[in-house]
Amino acid sequence: MLEATLRNRVNDLLSASGRSNVPPFMVMDVMAAAERIEKAGGHVIHMEVGQPAASAPKSALIAAHRALDEGRIGYTSALGIPSLRERIARHYRDSYGCTVDAARIVVTTGSSGAFILAFLAMFEPGDRVAVTVPGYPPYRHILSALGCEPVLIETSSDTRHALTGEALLAAHRKAPLKGVLVGSPANPTGTMMSREALTALIAAAHDAGIRFISDEIYHGLDYAFPAVTAAELSADALVINSFSKYFCMTGWRVGWMVVPDALVRPIERLQQNLAISVPALSQIAAEAAFDGFEEMEAIKRGYVENRRILIEGLPKAGLRKFLPADGAFYLYADVSDFTSDSFDFAKKMLEEAHVAATPGVDFDPYHGRSFMRLSYARSADDMREAVGRIARWLG
Ligand SMILES: Cc1ncc(COP(=O)(O)O)c(C=O)c1O
């Protein structure tokens, strides 16, 4: 009896909080299965991973080596190394023709770190924040871990999977929203919002008093038309970006935000307490990455070729239905002609054709079983091989 009471007490002490109970990322299961096949000697084409195969620009690597040779890597100011913040502000002038004060730039631990800071600074526990479905799962999982309520709004191919002002306001009328987050180019769909669509959505959000967050992590990887930054459209929008994708620096864990004036100091205080600063070495490398545009544009040309190979090859291989591959390095394919369970489909494709892809269930709790995400961030040879394998497998 006493032992049982003690056991219960220990269980109580060790049990995790309810808010930590966020779902796992199914893609990890796919990656683990791919690893098992590779260990047994198989050759897997990896189209499941959402990261570039290339490494950081040479300019970034050289700067990091030099910094290590020169000695001490210390804390930086919480908002980031001033010269990096200035360089990011210049990037807005050079790439978008838009003036952003460096005082509004905050350097973060990847865009993942930016979400935490942004959500903490903008929302109270219980606040309802809209995110689109299909969408990047951590948006909703971070919100719920922080005690906010993610409100899932479904998008459709009719609007290139862009959230519309009408859909946002319809959700707001049901129960008031405090914020909305959209990404363009988007993960997993690869679709983009046009300037008109983004402008209209921001206007609708502002008019209704809904705070606007724009995830621009795939900017630079736009093929259908130039991506538009929300920083150009509104000084009240909070913009999130990262060195992970265009600059191929996933492991360096460095990103940034452009934040409304009123949020700079609150975010600085949060960052001071939560992280002190972003790793200095990564910030030094990130600043130098801006000298690597030529190299990164060559990598982007590789994605353009990969995208062409898939868009032309997959329909011939049997996968005919996919969304417009506007940007990022994803293709979101409708596999409902073959299966009602894309998880099982992806598993079989991996086991039998040795092509790894991510089932849509990670991104869309409603219709994800009909979809599969294919990443084309690797070599053109890999893409051709994948198309051939899928053709043989489906045929
Ligand atoms: C849409 C989107 N946002 C944010 C992230 C997080 O990236 P990071 O924290 O490396 O900047 C990812 C990563 O895949 C992503 O796809």
The ligand as a Tripos MOL2 file, in Angstrom:
@<TRIPOS>MOLECULE
LIG
   16    16     1     0     0
SMALL
NO_CHARGES

@<TRIPOS>ATOM
      1 C1          8.0200   26.6240  -43.3110 C.3       1 LIG1
      2 C2          9.1610   26.4540  -42.3780 C.ar      1 LIG1
      3 N1          9.3510   27.3740  -41.4150 N.ar      1 LIG1
      4 C3         10.3520   27.2320  -40.5260 C.ar      1 LIG1
      5 C4         11.2160   26.1650  -40.5540 C.ar      1 LIG1
      6 C5         12.2960   26.0560  -39.4910 C.3       1 LIG1
      7 O1         13.5420   26.2850  -40.0050 O.3       1 LIG1
      8 P1         14.8070   26.8130  -39.1780 P.3       1 LIG1
      9 O2         14.4770   26.7580  -37.7430 O.co2     1 LIG1
     10 O3         15.9150   25.9180  -39.5790 O.co2     1 LIG1
     11 O4         15.0270   28.2310  -39.6390 O.co2     1 LIG1
     12 C6         11.0750   25.1960  -41.5490 C.ar      1 LIG1
     13 C7         11.9700   24.0210  -41.6030 C.2       1 LIG1
     14 O5         11.8160   23.1150  -42.3490 O.2       1 LIG1
     15 C8         10.0230   25.3490  -42.4790 C.ar      1 LIG1
     16 O6          9.7990   24.4550  -43.4520 O.3       1 LIG1
@<TRIPOS>BOND
     1     1     2 1
     2     2     3 ar
     3     2    15 ar
     4     3     4 ar
     5     4     5 ar
     6     5     6 1
     7     5    12 ar
     8     6     7 1
     9     7     8 1
    10     8     9 2
    11     8    10 1
    12     8    11 1
    13    12    13 1
    14    12    15 ar
    15    13    14 2
    16    15    16 1
@<TRIPOS>SUBSTRUCTURE
     1 LIG1         1 GROUP 0 **** ****
